[in-house]
Amino acid sequence: MSVSQAMAIEKPPPQARGWSRARILGYALVGIWVLFGAGIVAYLVYAWNAEFFARYAPAYLQGLGTTLSLVSISMVLGAIFSLPVAYGRMSRNRILSGLAYCYVYFFRGTPLLVQTYLVYYGIGSFRPELETVGLWWFFREAFYCGVFAFSLNTAAYQAEILRGAIESVPRGQWEGAASLGLHTLQTLRKVVLPQAIIVALRPYGNELILMIKASAIVAIITVYDLMGNAKLAYAKSFDIQAYIWVAIVYLVMVEILRHGVEWIERRITIHLHR
Protein backbone atom coordinates (compact mmCIF):
# COMPACT_ATOMS: atom_id res chain seq x y z
CA MET A 1 0.00 0.00 0.00
CA SER A 2 1.37 3.38 -0.97
CA VAL A 3 1.76 6.32 1.40
CA SER A 4 -1.00 8.32 -0.36
CA GLN A 5 -3.44 5.40 -0.02
CA ALA A 6 -2.64 5.04 3.69
CA MET A 7 -3.25 8.76 4.25
CA ALA A 8 -6.56 8.56 2.36
CA ILE A 9 -7.69 5.71 4.62
CA GLU A 10 -6.60 7.39 7.85
CA LYS A 11 -7.95 10.84 6.99
CA PRO A 12 -11.68 11.02 7.69
CA PRO A 13 -13.98 12.54 5.08
CA PRO A 14 -14.98 16.20 5.51
CA GLN A 15 -18.47 15.19 6.70
CA ALA A 16 -16.98 13.17 9.55
CA ARG A 17 -14.84 16.03 10.84
CA GLY A 18 -17.85 17.97 12.10
CA TRP A 19 -20.05 20.72 10.77
CA SER A 20 -18.53 23.48 8.72
CA ARG A 21 -19.03 27.11 9.60
CA ALA A 22 -21.29 27.63 6.59
CA ARG A 23 -23.52 24.76 7.66
CA ILE A 24 -23.74 26.03 11.24
CA LEU A 25 -24.52 29.54 10.00
CA GLY A 26 -27.19 28.18 7.67
CA TYR A 27 -28.94 26.25 10.42
CA ALA A 28 -28.69 29.27 12.72
CA LEU A 29 -30.33 31.53 10.15
CA VAL A 30 -33.09 29.01 9.52
CA GLY A 31 -33.65 28.74 13.25
CA ILE A 32 -33.87 32.52 13.60
CA TRP A 33 -36.43 32.72 10.80
CA VAL A 34 -38.46 29.89 12.31
CA LEU A 35 -38.47 31.64 15.69
CA PHE A 36 -39.41 34.92 14.03
CA GLY A 37 -42.28 33.31 12.14
CA ALA A 38 -43.46 31.52 15.27
CA GLY A 39 -43.36 34.83 17.15
CA ILE A 40 -45.49 36.53 14.50
CA VAL A 41 -48.04 33.70 14.58
CA ALA A 42 -48.10 33.75 18.38
CA TYR A 43 -48.63 37.51 18.38
CA LEU A 44 -51.49 37.28 15.87
CA VAL A 45 -53.16 34.57 17.96
CA TYR A 46 -52.65 36.51 21.20
CA ALA A 47 -53.68 39.90 19.82
CA TRP A 48 -56.45 38.60 17.55
CA ASN A 49 -58.99 41.37 17.02
CA ALA A 50 -62.11 40.06 15.34
CA GLU A 51 -63.56 43.56 15.12
CA PHE A 52 -60.48 44.83 13.26
CA PHE A 53 -60.58 41.90 10.85
CA ALA A 54 -64.31 42.27 10.15
CA ARG A 55 -63.99 46.02 9.65
CA TYR A 56 -60.98 46.16 7.35
CA ALA A 57 -60.95 42.78 5.56
CA PRO A 58 -63.25 44.03 2.74
CA ALA A 59 -60.94 47.01 2.18
CA TYR A 60 -57.96 44.67 2.05
CA LEU A 61 -59.67 42.52 -0.56
CA GLN A 62 -60.48 45.60 -2.61
CA GLY A 63 -56.88 46.76 -2.32
CA LEU A 64 -55.66 43.32 -3.35
CA GLY A 65 -57.75 43.56 -6.50
CA THR A 66 -56.27 46.98 -7.25
CA THR A 67 -52.74 45.65 -6.73
CA LEU A 68 -53.30 42.65 -8.99
CA SER A 69 -54.88 44.84 -11.67
CA LEU A 70 -52.00 47.32 -11.52
CA VAL A 71 -49.32 44.65 -11.79
CA SER A 72 -51.11 42.59 -14.46
CA ILE A 73 -51.78 45.54 -16.76
CA SER A 74 -48.28 46.92 -16.25
CA MET A 75 -46.61 43.59 -17.00
CA VAL A 76 -48.63 43.07 -20.20
CA LEU A 77 -48.04 46.62 -21.44
CA GLY A 78 -44.38 46.35 -20.42
CA ALA A 79 -44.04 43.15 -22.43
CA ILE A 80 -45.48 44.93 -25.48
CA PHE A 81 -43.25 47.98 -25.03
CA SER A 82 -40.20 45.79 -24.47
CA LEU A 83 -40.34 44.30 -27.99
CA PRO A 84 -39.26 47.45 -29.89
CA VAL A 85 -36.79 48.30 -27.12
CA ALA A 86 -35.18 44.87 -27.32
CA TYR A 87 -35.11 45.14 -31.11
CA GLY A 88 -33.40 48.51 -30.81
CA ARG A 89 -30.84 47.12 -28.34
CA MET A 90 -29.94 44.35 -30.81
CA SER A 91 -30.07 46.58 -33.87
CA ARG A 92 -26.93 47.45 -35.80
CA ASN A 93 -28.34 50.90 -36.41
CA ARG A 94 -26.47 53.17 -34.03
CA ILE A 95 -29.36 55.61 -33.67
CA LEU A 96 -31.90 52.93 -32.72
CA SER A 97 -29.37 51.18 -30.51
CA GLY A 98 -28.44 54.44 -28.79
CA LEU A 99 -32.05 55.46 -28.13
CA ALA A 100 -32.88 52.01 -26.74
CA TYR A 101 -29.76 52.07 -24.57
CA CYS A 102 -30.67 55.49 -23.13
CA TYR A 103 -34.20 54.30 -22.37
CA VAL A 104 -32.98 51.18 -20.59
CA TYR A 105 -30.23 53.09 -18.80
CA PHE A 106 -32.63 55.69 -17.41
CA PHE A 107 -35.40 53.37 -16.24
CA ARG A 108 -33.02 50.82 -14.76
CA GLY A 109 -30.76 53.43 -13.22
CA THR A 110 -33.36 55.54 -11.40
CA PRO A 111 -35.71 54.46 -8.59
CA LEU A 112 -39.24 53.47 -9.50
CA LEU A 113 -40.49 55.87 -6.83
CA VAL A 114 -38.84 58.80 -8.62
CA GLN A 115 -40.29 57.68 -11.95
CA THR A 116 -43.77 57.47 -10.42
CA TYR A 117 -43.40 60.99 -9.00
CA LEU A 118 -42.21 62.30 -12.36
CA VAL A 119 -45.26 60.86 -14.09
CA TYR A 120 -47.86 61.80 -11.47
CA TYR A 121 -46.58 65.21 -10.40
CA GLY A 122 -44.31 66.12 -13.31
CA ILE A 123 -46.57 65.36 -16.26
CA GLY A 124 -49.57 66.53 -14.24
CA SER A 125 -48.06 70.02 -14.09
CA PHE A 126 -48.69 70.35 -17.84
CA ARG A 127 -52.45 70.26 -17.45
CA PRO A 128 -53.28 72.95 -20.07
CA GLU A 129 -51.17 71.20 -22.72
CA LEU A 130 -52.64 67.81 -21.83
CA GLU A 131 -56.17 69.18 -22.02
CA THR A 132 -55.35 70.60 -25.44
CA VAL A 133 -54.29 67.21 -26.82
CA GLY A 134 -57.05 65.38 -24.92
CA LEU A 135 -54.84 63.38 -22.54
CA TRP A 136 -55.70 65.01 -19.23
CA TRP A 137 -58.40 62.42 -18.52
CA PHE A 138 -55.61 59.83 -18.37
CA PHE A 139 -52.96 61.65 -16.34
CA ARG A 140 -55.38 63.11 -13.80
CA GLU A 141 -56.06 59.60 -12.47
CA ALA A 142 -53.46 58.30 -10.00
CA PHE A 143 -54.08 54.68 -10.97
CA TYR A 144 -53.44 55.37 -14.66
CA CYS A 145 -50.28 57.27 -13.79
CA GLY A 146 -49.11 54.32 -11.72
CA VAL A 147 -49.79 51.93 -14.59
CA PHE A 148 -47.94 54.21 -16.99
CA ALA A 149 -44.87 54.54 -14.76
CA PHE A 150 -44.77 50.85 -13.92
CA SER A 151 -45.17 49.86 -17.58
CA LEU A 152 -42.27 52.04 -18.68
CA ASN A 153 -40.11 50.71 -15.85
CA THR A 154 -40.77 47.02 -16.39
CA ALA A 155 -40.44 47.43 -20.17
CA ALA A 156 -36.79 48.35 -19.67
CA TYR A 157 -36.14 45.26 -17.55
CA GLN A 158 -38.13 42.95 -19.79
CA ALA A 159 -36.30 44.26 -22.85
CA GLU A 160 -32.97 43.29 -21.31
CA ILE A 161 -34.35 39.89 -20.27
CA LEU A 162 -35.62 39.27 -23.79
CA ARG A 163 -32.41 40.47 -25.42
CA GLY A 164 -30.26 38.31 -23.18
CA ALA A 165 -32.44 35.25 -23.77
CA ILE A 166 -32.39 35.65 -27.54
CA GLU A 167 -28.64 36.25 -27.65
CA SER A 168 -28.09 33.14 -25.50
CA VAL A 169 -29.33 30.96 -28.36
CA PRO A 170 -26.29 29.78 -30.36
CA ARG A 171 -25.74 31.47 -33.70
CA GLY A 172 -25.74 28.07 -35.33
CA GLN A 173 -29.49 27.83 -34.73
CA TRP A 174 -30.05 30.85 -36.94
CA GLU A 175 -27.72 29.51 -39.60
CA GLY A 176 -29.34 26.08 -39.54
CA ALA A 177 -32.81 27.59 -39.93
CA ALA A 178 -31.60 29.75 -42.81
CA SER A 179 -30.18 26.67 -44.54
CA LEU A 180 -33.66 25.12 -44.35
CA GLY A 181 -35.18 28.13 -46.09
CA LEU A 182 -36.84 29.74 -43.05
CA HIS A 183 -36.99 33.51 -43.08
CA THR A 184 -36.14 35.62 -40.03
CA LEU A 185 -39.61 35.76 -38.47
CA GLN A 186 -40.13 32.01 -38.89
CA THR A 187 -36.73 31.35 -37.37
CA LEU A 188 -37.50 33.64 -34.45
CA ARG A 189 -40.93 32.14 -33.80
CA LYS A 190 -40.24 28.45 -34.38
CA VAL A 191 -36.58 28.03 -33.47
CA VAL A 192 -35.19 30.83 -31.34
CA LEU A 193 -38.07 31.90 -29.08
CA PRO A 194 -38.90 28.37 -27.83
CA GLN A 195 -35.31 28.09 -26.61
CA ALA A 196 -35.15 31.67 -25.35
CA ILE A 197 -38.31 31.26 -23.26
CA ILE A 198 -36.60 28.59 -21.17
CA VAL A 199 -33.75 30.98 -20.41
CA ALA A 200 -36.03 33.98 -19.80
CA LEU A 201 -38.66 32.27 -17.63
CA ARG A 202 -36.85 32.64 -14.31
CA PRO A 203 -35.90 36.31 -14.88
CA TYR A 204 -39.47 37.06 -15.96
CA GLY A 205 -40.73 35.40 -12.79
CA ASN A 206 -38.32 37.46 -10.70
CA GLU A 207 -39.44 40.64 -12.45
CA LEU A 208 -43.09 39.81 -11.75
CA ILE A 209 -42.31 39.21 -8.07
CA LEU A 210 -40.41 42.50 -7.89
CA MET A 211 -43.35 44.29 -9.47
CA ILE A 212 -45.72 42.77 -6.92
CA LYS A 213 -43.59 44.08 -4.07
CA ALA A 214 -42.90 47.43 -5.72
CA SER A 215 -46.60 48.02 -6.30
CA ALA A 216 -46.81 49.31 -2.72
CA ILE A 217 -45.23 52.52 -4.05
CA VAL A 218 -48.50 53.67 -5.63
CA ALA A 219 -49.97 54.13 -2.13
CA ILE A 220 -47.87 57.31 -1.97
CA ILE A 221 -49.76 58.84 -4.92
CA THR A 222 -53.19 58.20 -3.33
CA VAL A 223 -53.92 54.85 -4.99
CA TYR A 224 -55.71 52.65 -2.47
CA ASP A 225 -54.06 49.37 -3.32
CA LEU A 226 -53.22 46.73 -0.73
CA MET A 227 -50.61 48.89 0.96
CA GLY A 228 -52.75 52.01 0.69
CA ASN A 229 -55.62 50.34 2.53
CA ALA A 230 -53.18 49.03 5.15
CA LYS A 231 -51.95 52.58 5.79
CA LEU A 232 -55.55 53.78 6.05
CA ALA A 233 -56.42 50.96 8.47
CA TYR A 234 -53.42 51.77 10.67
CA ALA A 235 -54.21 55.50 10.64
CA LYS A 236 -57.69 54.74 11.97
CA SER A 237 -56.89 51.94 14.42
CA PHE A 238 -53.19 52.39 15.36
CA ASP A 239 -53.03 48.58 15.35
CA ILE A 240 -49.77 47.09 14.05
CA GLN A 241 -51.78 44.13 12.74
CA ALA A 242 -52.67 46.36 9.79
CA TYR A 243 -49.12 45.98 8.48
CA ILE A 244 -48.57 42.41 9.65
CA TRP A 245 -51.56 41.18 7.68
CA VAL A 246 -50.52 43.05 4.55
CA ALA A 247 -47.01 41.57 4.84
CA ILE A 248 -48.53 38.08 5.06
CA VAL A 249 -50.66 38.72 1.97
CA TYR A 250 -47.61 39.88 -0.01
CA LEU A 251 -45.68 36.83 1.17
CA VAL A 252 -48.46 34.48 0.08
CA MET A 253 -48.64 36.11 -3.35
CA VAL A 254 -44.88 35.83 -3.83
CA GLU A 255 -44.87 32.17 -2.81
CA ILE A 256 -47.73 31.36 -5.20
CA LEU A 257 -45.89 33.08 -8.05
CA ARG A 258 -42.61 31.36 -7.19
CA HIS A 259 -44.15 27.90 -7.19
CA GLY A 260 -46.09 28.74 -10.35
CA VAL A 261 -42.91 29.69 -12.20
CA GLU A 262 -41.20 26.51 -10.99
CA TRP A 263 -44.15 24.42 -12.21
CA ILE A 264 -44.11 26.08 -15.63
CA GLU A 265 -40.36 25.57 -15.87
CA ARG A 266 -40.72 21.87 -15.12
CA ARG A 267 -43.44 21.55 -17.75
CA ILE A 268 -41.55 23.28 -20.56
CA THR A 269 -38.23 21.58 -19.81
CA ILE A 270 -39.57 18.06 -19.29
CA HIS A 271 -37.99 16.98 -22.58
CA LEU A 272 -34.56 17.99 -21.26
CA HIS A 273 -34.73 15.55 -18.34
CA ARG A 274 -35.44 12.45 -20.40
C-alpha positions as CSV (number, residue, x, y, z in Angstrom):
1,M,0.0,0.0,0.0
2,S,1.4,3.4,-1.0
3,V,1.8,6.3,1.4
4,S,-1.0,8.3,-0.4
5,Q,-3.4,5.4,0.0
6,A,-2.6,5.0,3.7
7,M,-3.3,8.8,4.2
8,A,-6.6,8.6,2.4
9,I,-7.7,5.7,4.6
10,E,-6.6,7.4,7.9
11,K,-7.9,10.8,7.0
12,P,-11.7,11.0,7.7
13,P,-14.0,12.5,5.1
14,P,-15.0,16.2,5.5
15,Q,-18.5,15.2,6.7
16,A,-17.0,13.2,9.5
17,R,-14.8,16.0,10.8
18,G,-17.9,18.0,12.1
19,W,-20.0,20.7,10.8
20,S,-18.5,23.5,8.7
21,R,-19.0,27.1,9.6
22,A,-21.3,27.6,6.6
23,R,-23.5,24.8,7.7
24,I,-23.7,26.0,11.2
25,L,-24.5,29.5,10.0
26,G,-27.2,28.2,7.7
27,Y,-28.9,26.2,10.4
28,A,-28.7,29.3,12.7
29,L,-30.3,31.5,10.2
30,V,-33.1,29.0,9.5
31,G,-33.6,28.7,13.3
32,I,-33.9,32.5,13.6
33,W,-36.4,32.7,10.8
34,V,-38.5,29.9,12.3
35,L,-38.5,31.6,15.7
36,F,-39.4,34.9,14.0
37,G,-42.3,33.3,12.1
38,A,-43.5,31.5,15.3
39,G,-43.4,34.8,17.2
40,I,-45.5,36.5,14.5
41,V,-48.0,33.7,14.6
42,A,-48.1,33.8,18.4
43,Y,-48.6,37.5,18.4
44,L,-51.5,37.3,15.9
45,V,-53.2,34.6,18.0
46,Y,-52.7,36.5,21.2
47,A,-53.7,39.9,19.8
48,W,-56.5,38.6,17.5
49,N,-59.0,41.4,17.0
50,A,-62.1,40.1,15.3
51,E,-63.6,43.6,15.1
52,F,-60.5,44.8,13.3
53,F,-60.6,41.9,10.8
54,A,-64.3,42.3,10.2
55,R,-64.0,46.0,9.7
56,Y,-61.0,46.2,7.4
57,A,-61.0,42.8,5.6
58,P,-63.3,44.0,2.7
59,A,-60.9,47.0,2.2
60,Y,-58.0,44.7,2.1
61,L,-59.7,42.5,-0.6
62,Q,-60.5,45.6,-2.6
63,G,-56.9,46.8,-2.3
64,L,-55.7,43.3,-3.3
65,G,-57.8,43.6,-6.5
66,T,-56.3,47.0,-7.3
67,T,-52.7,45.7,-6.7
68,L,-53.3,42.6,-9.0
69,S,-54.9,44.8,-11.7
70,L,-52.0,47.3,-11.5
71,V,-49.3,44.7,-11.8
72,S,-51.1,42.6,-14.5
73,I,-51.8,45.5,-16.8
74,S,-48.3,46.9,-16.2
75,M,-46.6,43.6,-17.0
76,V,-48.6,43.1,-20.2
77,L,-48.0,46.6,-21.4
78,G,-44.4,46.4,-20.4
79,A,-44.0,43.1,-22.4
80,I,-45.5,44.9,-25.5
81,F,-43.2,48.0,-25.0
82,S,-40.2,45.8,-24.5
83,L,-40.3,44.3,-28.0
84,P,-39.3,47.4,-29.9
85,V,-36.8,48.3,-27.1
86,A,-35.2,44.9,-27.3
87,Y,-35.1,45.1,-31.1
88,G,-33.4,48.5,-30.8
89,R,-30.8,47.1,-28.3
90,M,-29.9,44.4,-30.8
91,S,-30.1,46.6,-33.9
92,R,-26.9,47.5,-35.8
93,N,-28.3,50.9,-36.4
94,R,-26.5,53.2,-34.0
95,I,-29.4,55.6,-33.7
96,L,-31.9,52.9,-32.7
97,S,-29.4,51.2,-30.5
98,G,-28.4,54.4,-28.8
99,L,-32.0,55.5,-28.1
100,A,-32.9,52.0,-26.7
101,Y,-29.8,52.1,-24.6
102,C,-30.7,55.5,-23.1
103,Y,-34.2,54.3,-22.4
104,V,-33.0,51.2,-20.6
105,Y,-30.2,53.1,-18.8
106,F,-32.6,55.7,-17.4
107,F,-35.4,53.4,-16.2
108,R,-33.0,50.8,-14.8
109,G,-30.8,53.4,-13.2
110,T,-33.4,55.5,-11.4
111,P,-35.7,54.5,-8.6
112,L,-39.2,53.5,-9.5
113,L,-40.5,55.9,-6.8
114,V,-38.8,58.8,-8.6
115,Q,-40.3,57.7,-12.0
116,T,-43.8,57.5,-10.4
117,Y,-43.4,61.0,-9.0
118,L,-42.2,62.3,-12.4
119,V,-45.3,60.9,-14.1
120,Y,-47.9,61.8,-11.5
121,Y,-46.6,65.2,-10.4
122,G,-44.3,66.1,-13.3
123,I,-46.6,65.4,-16.3
124,G,-49.6,66.5,-14.2
125,S,-48.1,70.0,-14.1
126,F,-48.7,70.3,-17.8
127,R,-52.4,70.3,-17.4
128,P,-53.3,72.9,-20.1
129,E,-51.2,71.2,-22.7
130,L,-52.6,67.8,-21.8
131,E,-56.2,69.2,-22.0
132,T,-55.3,70.6,-25.4
133,V,-54.3,67.2,-26.8
134,G,-57.0,65.4,-24.9
135,L,-54.8,63.4,-22.5
136,W,-55.7,65.0,-19.2
137,W,-58.4,62.4,-18.5
138,F,-55.6,59.8,-18.4
139,F,-53.0,61.6,-16.3
140,R,-55.4,63.1,-13.8
141,E,-56.1,59.6,-12.5
142,A,-53.5,58.3,-10.0
143,F,-54.1,54.7,-11.0
144,Y,-53.4,55.4,-14.7
145,C,-50.3,57.3,-13.8
146,G,-49.1,54.3,-11.7
147,V,-49.8,51.9,-14.6
148,F,-47.9,54.2,-17.0
149,A,-44.9,54.5,-14.8
150,F,-44.8,50.8,-13.9
151,S,-45.2,49.9,-17.6
152,L,-42.3,52.0,-18.7
153,N,-40.1,50.7,-15.9
154,T,-40.8,47.0,-16.4
155,A,-40.4,47.4,-20.2
156,A,-36.8,48.4,-19.7
157,Y,-36.1,45.3,-17.6
158,Q,-38.1,43.0,-19.8
159,A,-36.3,44.3,-22.8
160,E,-33.0,43.3,-21.3
161,I,-34.4,39.9,-20.3
162,L,-35.6,39.3,-23.8
163,R,-32.4,40.5,-25.4
164,G,-30.3,38.3,-23.2
165,A,-32.4,35.2,-23.8
166,I,-32.4,35.6,-27.5
167,E,-28.6,36.2,-27.6
168,S,-28.1,33.1,-25.5
169,V,-29.3,31.0,-28.4
170,P,-26.3,29.8,-30.4
171,R,-25.7,31.5,-33.7
172,G,-25.7,28.1,-35.3
173,Q,-29.5,27.8,-34.7
174,W,-30.1,30.8,-36.9
175,E,-27.7,29.5,-39.6
176,G,-29.3,26.1,-39.5
177,A,-32.8,27.6,-39.9
178,A,-31.6,29.8,-42.8
179,S,-30.2,26.7,-44.5
180,L,-33.7,25.1,-44.3
181,G,-35.2,28.1,-46.1
182,L,-36.8,29.7,-43.1
183,H,-37.0,33.5,-43.1
184,T,-36.1,35.6,-40.0
185,L,-39.6,35.8,-38.5
186,Q,-40.1,32.0,-38.9
187,T,-36.7,31.3,-37.4
188,L,-37.5,33.6,-34.5
189,R,-40.9,32.1,-33.8
190,K,-40.2,28.4,-34.4
191,V,-36.6,28.0,-33.5
192,V,-35.2,30.8,-31.3
193,L,-38.1,31.9,-29.1
194,P,-38.9,28.4,-27.8
195,Q,-35.3,28.1,-26.6
196,A,-35.2,31.7,-25.3
197,I,-38.3,31.3,-23.3
198,I,-36.6,28.6,-21.2
199,V,-33.8,31.0,-20.4
200,A,-36.0,34.0,-19.8
201,L,-38.7,32.3,-17.6
202,R,-36.9,32.6,-14.3
203,P,-35.9,36.3,-14.9
204,Y,-39.5,37.1,-16.0
205,G,-40.7,35.4,-12.8
206,N,-38.3,37.5,-10.7
207,E,-39.4,40.6,-12.5
208,L,-43.1,39.8,-11.7
209,I,-42.3,39.2,-8.1
210,L,-40.4,42.5,-7.9
211,M,-43.4,44.3,-9.5
212,I,-45.7,42.8,-6.9
213,K,-43.6,44.1,-4.1
214,A,-42.9,47.4,-5.7
215,S,-46.6,48.0,-6.3
216,A,-46.8,49.3,-2.7
217,I,-45.2,52.5,-4.1
218,V,-48.5,53.7,-5.6
219,A,-50.0,54.1,-2.1
220,I,-47.9,57.3,-2.0
221,I,-49.8,58.8,-4.9
222,T,-53.2,58.2,-3.3
223,V,-53.9,54.8,-5.0
224,Y,-55.7,52.7,-2.5
225,D,-54.1,49.4,-3.3
226,L,-53.2,46.7,-0.7
227,M,-50.6,48.9,1.0
228,G,-52.8,52.0,0.7
229,N,-55.6,50.3,2.5
230,A,-53.2,49.0,5.1
231,K,-52.0,52.6,5.8
232,L,-55.5,53.8,6.1
233,A,-56.4,51.0,8.5
234,Y,-53.4,51.8,10.7
235,A,-54.2,55.5,10.6
236,K,-57.7,54.7,12.0
237,S,-56.9,51.9,14.4
238,F,-53.2,52.4,15.4
239,D,-53.0,48.6,15.3
240,I,-49.8,47.1,14.0
241,Q,-51.8,44.1,12.7
242,A,-52.7,46.4,9.8
243,Y,-49.1,46.0,8.5
244,I,-48.6,42.4,9.7
245,W,-51.6,41.2,7.7
246,V,-50.5,43.0,4.6
247,A,-47.0,41.6,4.8
248,I,-48.5,38.1,5.1
249,V,-50.7,38.7,2.0
250,Y,-47.6,39.9,0.0
251,L,-45.7,36.8,1.2
252,V,-48.5,34.5,0.1
253,M,-48.6,36.1,-3.4
254,V,-44.9,35.8,-3.8
255,E,-44.9,32.2,-2.8
256,I,-47.7,31.4,-5.2
257,L,-45.9,33.1,-8.0
258,R,-42.6,31.4,-7.2
259,H,-44.1,27.9,-7.2
260,G,-46.1,28.7,-10.3
261,V,-42.9,29.7,-12.2
262,E,-41.2,26.5,-11.0
263,W,-44.1,24.4,-12.2
264,I,-44.1,26.1,-15.6
265,E,-40.4,25.6,-15.9
266,R,-40.7,21.9,-15.1
267,R,-43.4,21.5,-17.8
268,I,-41.5,23.3,-20.6
269,T,-38.2,21.6,-19.8
270,I,-39.6,18.1,-19.3
271,H,-38.0,17.0,-22.6
272,L,-34.6,18.0,-21.3
273,H,-34.7,15.5,-18.3
274,R,-35.4,12.4,-20.4
